[in-house]
Every structure is written in C-alpha cells, then in structure tokens.
Amino acid sequence: MLINKNVLTIEEDGRQLKFFSIVISKFFETLFINVLAMVTSVMLSGYTDAAVTVANLSTQVINLVLIFLEMTTVGAVIHMSMEMGRGERKRVGELAGTAMVMLLIAAVISGFGLILSAKWVMRLMNADNEILVEAATYLRIMAIFLPTTVLMRCFNYFLICNGYAHYTLASGVLYNLINVFVCYYVLYGNFHLPVSPIYGVAAGNGIACVCGLIFSAVVYIKKKCPFTFCFRGHLLKSILKMGVPGGMNGFNYNLAQTVTTALIASLGMTVFNTKIYISSIIVFSSVISFAISQAEAVFAGRYRGMEDFESMNILHRQNLFMAVGANIVVSSIVFLCRRHLLGLFTDDAQIIAFAGKIMLFDIAVQIFRAVNQVSDQALNANGDVKTTFLVSVCSCWTGSVMLSWLLGIRLGLGLLGVWLAFLFDEAFKSLIYTIRWKNGKWKYN
C-alpha cells in the first residue's frame, strides 16, 4: 500500500491530530508567504535595482539572526512534542514559558547589537559604497522590530506543535498582506515620506510583524494551549541540549547561504539580482516537501513519546516518496513557465535565457532537497540532533561555500558554479541522512 492511513491520525486530548491538516496548512502558509515575498521583490525591482539589493542583503542578515535565536524554539518544540506524546501537559507549558522568556531576552540583545554594528555588517556582505548607508539604515529599522518578529515566529511554532497549523496560515496571510500593502503604498503611492521609501518598506515589515504577533498570541491563549510564564533553569538546559545542535543545522545552512550570497555580490549587482530572481522563483519548488517535513516533525515527536517506532518508519518512508515526487513535478512546472515568471522581474533576454539554464539544473537539486528536508526533521524530532548538525557543518562549508568560491569565483563559472556546489551539498547530506535512518541508531538518543 502506497499510503498507510493508519499512521496519519493520532488521538490526543479528545481530538484527532491529522497529518494532512498540518501539511495543507503549512503548504498554503508557505505558498502565500513566498508569493507575496516575490511580489515585494517585483515591486522593489520596479522601483530601482539598488532597492532589491538593499532589501535582500538586510533580510539575509535578519534571517540568519532569526535562525540562530530559534535554536531555543527548536529545542523546546522537540521536547514539547515528546511530552505531548507522553501526556505531560504541565511540563509542556513550562517548556513553552521558559523558551519564550529566553527568546525575548536574546532578541532584545541581538537587536541592539545589530543597530550598533549595521554598517560593519553590511561591509561584510560586500555592499557597494553606493548602497552602504541605505542598507545599514534598512537593517537598523528591521533590528528594532526583531523581538516582535522572534515572538511571532515562536508562537507560530508552538501552535503547529499543538496541532493548530491552520492558525499559523491565518497569521502568515495577515502579516504578508500588511507587508505588501505598505510596500506598495510607500513605493508607488502619492504620499511622500520625509525619508527614502526604502526605509518605509522596512518599517512596514515591522508593523506587519506586530499584527501577526498579536493574532498568534490571542489564538494561543484562546485555544488554551499549555503555557506557564516561568523560567526553569533545568528545562532551559534540556532545551538547549536539543536546540543548539538541532537549531545550528538551520543556522549553519543559512550562514553558509549568507557567505555564498556575499561571494555572488562580489560578481556585481546584475549577477546578484539574477540570483535573487532565480531564488524568488525556485523557492516554490520545495513548498510541498517543506510542508510534509513540518508535519513529520510533529508526528515523529508524538510517536517517539509513545515509543511507536514502527509507525514512525512507515510514516517516514511514505513522506520521502511524496516529498521527492512533489519536488520533481513542481520544479519541472516552474522550469516550463520560466520565461513568464522571470519576465515579472526583468525584460533582459540574456538574463532570462541564462537563468532558465540554472532553473533546469535546479530540478536535480530539488530531488535531494526533498530527502534532506524530511530526514532532517525526522532525525531532530527523535533527538538525533548531533548527527544533523555535524553533517550540516561538513556539507555546507566544504560543499556550498568552498565549492561556490572555487567553481563560481576562482574558475569563473559564476552562478552555474554556485548551483553545482548546491547540488553537491544537497546530495551529500541526502546520502548520509538516508544511511543514518536505515541503520536505526537514531532510536537510542
């Protein structure tokens, strides 16, 4: 049987936790976020090319900090899901409260640090002197709203863990609609700001985060999800024990991507923006596999808590099949529609032709990415966080970064060399994760 329905539903607290309900909610949430992110990029590219570079360099830095801070969230969610499988709601609430307090403190400190070091950070990102001041100011504005962004994302992770993924969809829709509306208004509206409209775009993102946070927090409280406002040192230790290696996987990947982005920026604004255009489109190729991986994380944690390894194995196998198949189909459709999609960003025939070749090559990358997304979440949910961390460090820096420099910069292959490095990175991780899952050592963490 291709799909075993028995492992797709779990009875919990008098209600049914359904696998595909989480998948569908995360799919539409991620799809909507990516669509509106692409719309924002289109609006910025219609304003000036420099605006695209400023926004993307700053967003890359903020995303890196968010991933770093979310190590606490990752550890908390892993523990919360296991404790829910054991029926320990009181401990779940204490885990959520401890993680939230720690995140708020860390976000305030990180935001203040970014405000002070914004110009230095942008120099590290190879920002040209022409855009250095704008990029630093844009980053400072986003840093002011960093605590709000962190808390919104934390509440959304906890809602997913509690089986309320459809509310994170609503939160994402609200956040992105406000963000796009403000972006359009300040760039193309008749209202004249006393500062650069680019800064208005950054402020609009912060305002959208405030609205998203209020919505998610209200839902969390109304649904009576376990939460105890406290700070337990022993629980924080357990959270970080899981969260640091598990969260460092995502942080390490995004750090490597940031370094790679800086390398691409050294090739000039045209090449950099071409990469942004491609990335804005191909992100849709892995939306379904990402949604599947998020649902697997929730279910794997529950099955781990119940010590039902047979159900977990069945679920993992069918998730791999669905994720790989989805990525092949969607990335192929994206490639076939490449001219229309790239035409939203630029009318340069040479850029469109070259980007199309990269998008064809990316189909192979997406196959391995599907395996990695599902396997990474499954291993982390079982507490096998050291494996994913070590594999990520080795693969990202030797594959993604070093090969990007060697092939893309040193040997002059440009973006094609960078994508070859991405393929190696994804393929290597896919191989190791598959071996790790099959040998079953993750059961003993």
C-alpha positions as CSV (number, residue, x, y, z in Angstrom):
1,M,0.0,0.0,0.0
2,L,1.5,3.3,-1.1
3,I,-0.1,5.4,1.6
4,N,-0.9,3.9,5.1
5,K,-3.7,6.0,6.5
6,N,-3.3,4.4,10.0
7,V,-0.2,6.5,10.8
8,L,-1.7,9.8,9.6
9,T,-4.0,10.3,12.6
10,I,-3.3,10.5,16.3
11,E,-5.9,10.7,19.1
12,E,-4.9,13.4,21.5
13,D,-6.8,15.1,24.3
14,G,-10.2,14.2,22.9
15,R,-9.4,15.4,19.4
16,Q,-7.7,14.0,16.3
17,L,-4.3,15.3,15.2
18,K,-4.4,14.8,11.4
19,F,-1.2,14.7,9.3
20,F,-2.6,16.2,6.1
21,S,-4.3,19.0,8.0
22,I,-0.8,20.2,9.1
23,V,0.6,19.6,5.6
24,I,-2.2,21.6,3.9
25,S,-2.0,24.5,6.4
26,K,1.8,24.7,6.1
27,F,1.6,24.4,2.3
28,F,-0.8,27.3,1.9
29,E,1.0,29.4,4.5
30,T,4.4,28.9,2.9
31,L,3.0,29.3,-0.6
32,F,1.3,32.6,0.3
33,I,4.4,33.9,2.1
34,N,6.6,33.1,-0.9
35,V,4.1,34.6,-3.4
36,L,3.9,37.8,-1.5
37,A,7.7,37.8,-1.0
38,M,8.0,37.5,-4.8
39,V,5.5,40.3,-5.2
40,T,7.6,42.5,-2.9
41,S,10.7,41.7,-4.9
42,V,8.9,42.6,-8.1
43,M,7.8,45.9,-6.6
44,L,11.3,46.7,-5.4
45,S,12.8,45.8,-8.8
46,G,10.3,48.1,-10.5
47,Y,11.5,50.9,-8.2
48,T,15.2,50.5,-8.5
49,D,17.7,47.7,-8.9
50,A,19.5,49.1,-5.8
51,A,16.4,48.7,-3.8
52,V,16.4,44.9,-4.5
53,T,20.0,44.6,-3.3
54,V,19.4,46.7,-0.2
55,A,16.3,44.8,1.0
56,N,17.8,41.3,0.2
57,L,21.1,41.9,1.9
58,S,19.4,43.2,5.1
59,T,16.8,40.4,5.0
60,Q,19.6,37.8,4.7
61,V,21.3,39.1,7.8
62,I,18.0,39.3,9.8
63,N,17.0,35.8,8.7
64,L,20.4,34.5,9.9
65,V,19.9,36.1,13.3
66,L,16.3,34.6,13.5
67,I,17.6,31.1,12.7
68,F,20.2,31.5,15.4
69,L,17.7,32.6,18.0
70,E,15.3,29.9,17.0
71,M,17.7,27.2,18.4
72,T,15.8,27.7,21.6
73,T,12.4,27.3,19.8
74,V,13.7,24.1,18.1
75,G,14.8,22.5,21.3
76,A,11.5,23.5,23.0
77,V,9.4,22.1,20.2
78,I,11.3,18.8,20.2
79,H,10.7,18.4,23.9
80,M,7.1,19.6,23.8
81,S,6.1,17.2,21.1
82,M,7.7,14.2,23.0
83,E,6.0,15.3,26.3
84,M,2.6,15.6,24.5
85,G,3.1,12.0,23.3
86,R,3.5,11.1,27.0
87,G,0.5,13.2,28.0
88,E,2.6,15.6,30.2
89,R,0.7,18.9,29.6
90,K,2.1,20.7,32.7
91,R,5.7,20.1,31.6
92,V,4.8,21.3,28.0
93,G,3.6,24.6,29.5
94,E,6.7,25.1,31.5
95,L,8.9,24.3,28.4
96,A,6.9,26.9,26.3
97,G,7.2,29.6,29.0
98,T,10.9,29.1,29.7
99,A,11.7,29.2,25.9
100,M,9.6,32.3,25.4
101,V,11.4,34.2,28.2
102,M,14.8,33.2,27.0
103,L,14.0,34.2,23.4
104,L,12.7,37.6,24.4
105,I,15.9,38.4,26.3
106,A,18.1,37.1,23.5
107,A,16.2,39.0,20.8
108,V,16.5,42.4,22.6
109,I,20.2,41.9,23.0
110,S,20.7,40.8,19.4
111,G,18.6,43.7,18.0
112,F,20.6,46.2,20.0
113,G,23.8,44.7,18.7
114,L,22.7,44.9,15.1
115,I,21.7,48.6,15.5
116,L,25.2,49.4,16.7
117,S,27.1,47.3,14.1
118,A,24.8,47.7,11.0
119,K,27.3,49.4,8.7
120,W,30.1,47.0,9.6
121,V,27.8,44.0,8.9
122,M,26.8,45.5,5.5
123,R,30.5,45.8,4.6
124,L,31.0,42.1,5.4
125,M,28.1,41.5,3.0
126,N,30.1,43.3,0.2
127,A,27.6,46.1,0.0
128,D,28.8,48.7,-2.5
129,N,29.6,52.2,-1.2
130,E,26.6,53.4,-3.3
131,I,24.1,51.5,-1.2
132,L,26.1,51.1,2.1
133,V,24.3,53.8,4.1
134,E,20.8,52.8,2.8
135,A,21.5,49.1,3.6
136,A,22.7,49.8,7.1
137,T,19.7,52.0,7.9
138,Y,17.3,49.4,6.5
139,L,19.0,46.8,8.7
140,R,18.7,49.0,11.8
141,I,15.0,49.5,11.2
142,M,14.4,45.8,10.9
143,A,16.6,45.2,14.0
144,I,14.2,47.5,16.1
145,F,11.4,45.0,15.3
146,L,13.5,41.9,15.9
147,P,11.9,40.9,19.3
148,T,8.5,41.2,17.8
149,T,9.4,39.0,14.8
150,V,11.0,36.4,17.1
151,L,8.0,36.2,19.4
152,M,5.6,35.9,16.4
153,R,7.5,33.1,14.9
154,C,7.8,31.4,18.3
155,F,4.1,31.4,18.9
156,N,3.5,30.0,15.4
157,Y,6.0,27.2,16.0
158,F,4.2,26.4,19.3
159,L,0.7,26.5,17.6
160,I,2.0,24.0,15.0
161,C,3.3,21.8,17.8
162,N,-0.1,21.8,19.4
163,G,-1.8,20.8,16.1
164,Y,-3.2,24.3,15.2
165,A,-1.2,24.8,12.0
166,H,-4.2,26.4,10.2
167,Y,-4.0,29.4,12.6
168,T,-0.4,30.0,11.5
169,L,-1.7,30.1,8.0
170,A,-4.0,33.0,9.0
171,S,-1.2,34.7,10.9
172,G,1.1,34.4,7.8
173,V,-1.7,35.8,5.5
174,L,-2.3,38.8,7.8
175,Y,1.4,39.5,8.1
176,N,2.2,39.3,4.4
177,L,-0.9,41.2,3.2
178,I,0.0,44.2,5.5
179,N,3.7,43.9,4.4
180,V,2.8,44.0,0.7
181,F,0.2,46.8,1.1
182,V,2.7,49.1,3.0
183,C,5.4,48.2,0.5
184,Y,3.3,49.2,-2.5
185,Y,2.0,52.3,-0.7
186,V,5.4,53.8,0.2
187,L,7.0,52.9,-3.2
188,Y,4.2,53.9,-5.6
189,G,1.6,55.8,-3.6
190,N,1.0,59.6,-3.8
191,F,2.1,60.0,-0.2
192,H,5.6,61.4,0.1
193,L,7.7,60.3,3.1
194,P,10.2,62.6,4.7
195,V,12.8,59.7,4.2
196,S,13.6,57.3,1.5
197,P,10.7,55.0,0.6
198,I,13.1,52.0,1.1
199,Y,13.0,52.8,4.8
200,G,9.2,52.8,4.7
201,V,9.4,49.2,3.3
202,A,11.5,48.1,6.3
203,A,9.1,49.8,8.8
204,G,6.1,48.2,7.1
205,N,7.7,44.8,7.7
206,G,7.9,45.6,11.4
207,I,4.3,46.8,11.6
208,A,3.2,43.6,9.9
209,C,5.1,41.6,12.5
210,V,3.3,43.4,15.3
211,C,-0.1,42.5,13.8
212,G,1.0,38.9,13.2
213,L,2.3,38.6,16.8
214,I,-1.0,39.9,18.3
215,F,-3.1,37.5,16.2
216,S,-0.9,34.4,17.1
217,A,-0.7,35.2,20.8
218,V,-4.5,35.7,21.1
219,V,-5.2,32.4,19.3
220,Y,-2.6,30.6,21.5
221,I,-4.4,31.9,24.7
222,K,-7.9,31.3,23.4
223,K,-7.1,27.7,22.4
224,K,-5.8,27.1,26.0
225,C,-2.5,25.7,24.7
226,P,-0.2,24.7,27.6
227,F,1.8,27.8,28.7
228,T,3.3,28.7,32.1
229,F,5.1,32.0,32.3
230,C,8.2,30.9,34.1
231,F,12.0,30.4,33.8
232,R,13.2,27.0,34.8
233,G,17.0,26.6,34.6
234,H,16.9,22.8,34.3
235,L,14.4,23.0,31.5
236,L,16.5,25.6,29.6
237,K,19.4,23.3,29.9
238,S,17.4,20.4,28.3
239,I,16.0,22.8,25.7
240,L,19.5,24.0,24.6
241,K,20.9,20.5,24.7
242,M,18.5,19.6,21.9
243,G,18.1,23.1,20.4
244,V,21.7,24.1,19.9
245,P,22.7,21.1,17.7
246,G,19.3,20.9,16.1
247,G,19.0,24.6,15.5
248,M,22.6,25.0,14.5
249,N,21.7,22.9,11.5
250,G,19.4,25.6,10.1
251,F,21.7,28.4,11.3
252,N,24.7,26.8,9.7
253,Y,22.9,26.4,6.4
254,N,21.7,30.0,6.4
255,L,25.1,31.3,7.4
256,A,26.7,29.3,4.5
257,Q,24.0,30.8,2.2
258,T,24.8,34.3,3.5
259,V,28.5,33.8,2.8
260,T,27.6,32.5,-0.6
261,T,25.4,35.5,-1.2
262,A,28.3,37.8,-0.3
263,L,30.5,35.9,-2.8
264,I,27.9,36.4,-5.5
265,A,27.5,40.1,-4.6
266,S,31.2,40.5,-5.5
267,L,30.4,39.5,-9.1
268,G,28.3,42.7,-9.5
269,M,24.8,43.9,-9.0
270,T,23.5,42.3,-12.2
271,V,24.7,38.8,-11.2
272,F,23.5,39.2,-7.7
273,N,20.0,40.3,-8.7
274,T,19.8,37.5,-11.2
275,K,20.4,35.1,-8.3
276,I,17.7,36.9,-6.3
277,Y,15.2,36.5,-9.2
278,I,16.0,32.8,-9.6
279,S,15.8,32.2,-5.8
280,S,12.5,34.0,-5.6
281,I,11.0,31.6,-8.2
282,I,12.5,28.2,-7.4
283,V,11.6,28.6,-3.7
284,F,8.1,27.3,-4.8
285,S,9.7,24.0,-6.0
286,S,10.1,22.8,-2.4
287,V,7.0,24.2,-0.8
288,I,5.1,20.9,-0.6
289,S,8.2,18.9,0.6
290,F,8.7,21.6,3.3
291,A,5.1,21.3,4.5
292,I,5.5,17.5,4.6
293,S,8.7,17.8,6.7
294,Q,7.0,20.1,9.2
295,A,4.1,17.7,9.6
296,E,6.6,14.8,10.0
297,A,8.4,16.7,12.8
298,V,5.1,16.9,14.8
299,F,4.1,13.3,14.3
300,A,7.6,11.9,14.7
301,G,7.8,13.6,18.1
302,R,4.5,12.1,19.2
303,Y,5.4,8.6,18.0
304,R,8.8,9.0,19.8
305,G,7.0,9.9,23.0
306,M,4.8,6.8,22.6
307,E,7.8,4.7,21.5
308,D,6.0,3.6,18.4
309,F,8.9,3.2,16.1
310,E,7.1,1.0,13.5
311,S,4.5,3.7,12.8
312,M,7.4,6.3,12.6
313,N,9.2,4.2,10.0
314,I,6.1,3.7,7.9
315,L,5.4,7.5,8.0
316,H,8.9,8.4,7.1
317,R,9.1,6.1,4.0
318,Q,5.9,7.4,2.6
319,N,6.8,11.0,3.3
320,L,10.1,10.6,1.4
321,F,8.1,9.3,-1.6
322,M,5.6,12.1,-1.5
323,A,8.2,14.8,-1.0
324,V,10.6,13.7,-3.8
325,G,7.7,13.3,-6.2
326,A,6.2,16.7,-5.4
327,N,9.6,18.5,-5.9
328,I,10.2,16.8,-9.3
329,V,6.7,17.8,-10.5
330,V,6.7,21.4,-9.2
331,S,10.3,22.2,-10.2
332,S,9.6,20.9,-13.7
333,I,6.5,23.1,-13.9
334,V,8.5,26.1,-12.7
335,F,11.1,25.4,-15.4
336,L,8.5,25.2,-18.1
337,C,7.0,28.5,-17.0
338,R,10.4,30.2,-16.5
339,R,10.0,32.9,-19.2
340,H,6.8,34.2,-17.8
341,L,8.0,34.0,-14.2
342,L,11.4,35.7,-14.9
343,G,9.6,38.3,-17.0
344,L,8.0,39.6,-13.8
345,F,11.4,40.8,-12.7
346,T,13.3,41.7,-15.9
347,D,12.9,42.0,-19.7
348,D,16.6,41.4,-20.3
349,A,16.6,38.4,-22.8
350,Q,20.1,37.4,-21.9
351,I,19.4,37.2,-18.2
352,I,16.2,35.2,-18.8
353,A,18.0,32.7,-21.0
354,F,20.8,32.2,-18.6
355,A,18.5,32.0,-15.6
356,G,16.5,29.4,-17.4
357,K,19.5,27.1,-17.7
358,I,20.1,27.4,-13.9
359,M,16.4,26.5,-13.3
360,L,16.7,23.3,-15.4
361,F,19.7,22.3,-13.4
362,D,17.9,23.1,-10.2
363,I,15.4,20.2,-10.7
364,A,18.2,17.8,-9.7
365,V,18.9,19.9,-6.6
366,Q,15.3,19.8,-5.6
367,I,15.2,16.0,-5.6
368,F,17.9,15.8,-2.9
369,R,16.5,18.8,-1.0
370,A,13.2,16.9,-0.5
371,V,15.1,14.0,1.1
372,N,17.0,16.4,3.3
373,Q,14.0,18.3,4.5
374,V,12.1,15.3,5.5
375,S,15.0,13.4,7.0
376,D,16.4,16.4,8.9
377,Q,13.0,16.9,10.7
378,A,12.6,13.2,11.4
379,L,16.0,12.8,13.0
380,N,15.7,16.0,15.0
381,A,12.3,15.0,16.3
382,N,13.9,11.8,17.6
383,G,16.7,13.8,19.4
384,D,19.4,12.8,16.9
385,V,20.4,16.4,16.6
386,K,24.2,15.9,16.8
387,T,24.1,13.9,13.5
388,T,22.2,16.6,11.6
389,F,24.5,19.3,13.0
390,L,27.8,17.6,12.1
391,V,26.5,16.6,8.6
392,S,25.3,20.2,8.0
393,V,28.6,21.8,9.1
394,C,30.7,19.5,6.9
395,S,28.5,19.7,3.9
396,C,27.6,23.4,3.9
397,W,31.1,24.7,4.3
398,T,33.0,22.2,2.1
399,G,30.3,21.9,-0.5
400,S,28.1,25.0,-0.6
401,V,30.7,27.7,0.4
402,M,34.1,26.3,-0.7
403,L,32.9,24.9,-4.0
404,S,30.9,28.0,-4.7
405,W,34.1,30.0,-4.3
406,L,36.2,27.5,-6.3
407,L,33.7,26.9,-9.2
408,G,31.9,30.2,-9.2
409,I,34.6,32.7,-8.5
410,R,38.0,31.1,-9.0
411,L,37.2,29.0,-12.1
412,G,34.8,31.7,-13.4
413,L,31.7,29.6,-13.8
414,G,29.6,32.2,-12.0
415,L,26.1,31.2,-10.9
416,L,26.4,27.8,-12.7
417,G,29.3,27.0,-10.4
418,V,27.3,28.1,-7.4
419,W,24.5,25.8,-8.3
420,L,26.9,22.9,-8.9
421,A,28.1,23.5,-5.3
422,F,24.4,23.5,-4.1
423,L,23.9,20.1,-5.8
424,F,26.9,18.6,-4.1
425,D,25.8,19.9,-0.7
426,E,22.2,18.5,-1.0
427,A,23.3,15.2,-2.5
428,F,25.9,14.6,0.3
429,K,23.5,15.3,3.1
430,S,20.9,13.2,1.4
431,L,23.2,10.2,1.3
432,I,24.3,10.5,5.0
433,Y,20.8,11.1,6.3
434,T,19.5,8.0,4.4
435,I,22.3,5.8,5.8
436,R,21.6,7.1,9.3
437,W,17.9,6.4,9.2
438,K,18.3,2.9,7.8
439,N,20.9,1.8,10.5
440,G,18.4,2.8,13.2
441,K,20.8,4.4,15.6
442,W,18.5,7.4,16.0
443,K,16.3,5.2,18.2
444,Y,18.8,5.3,21.0
445,N,19.1,9.0,21.6
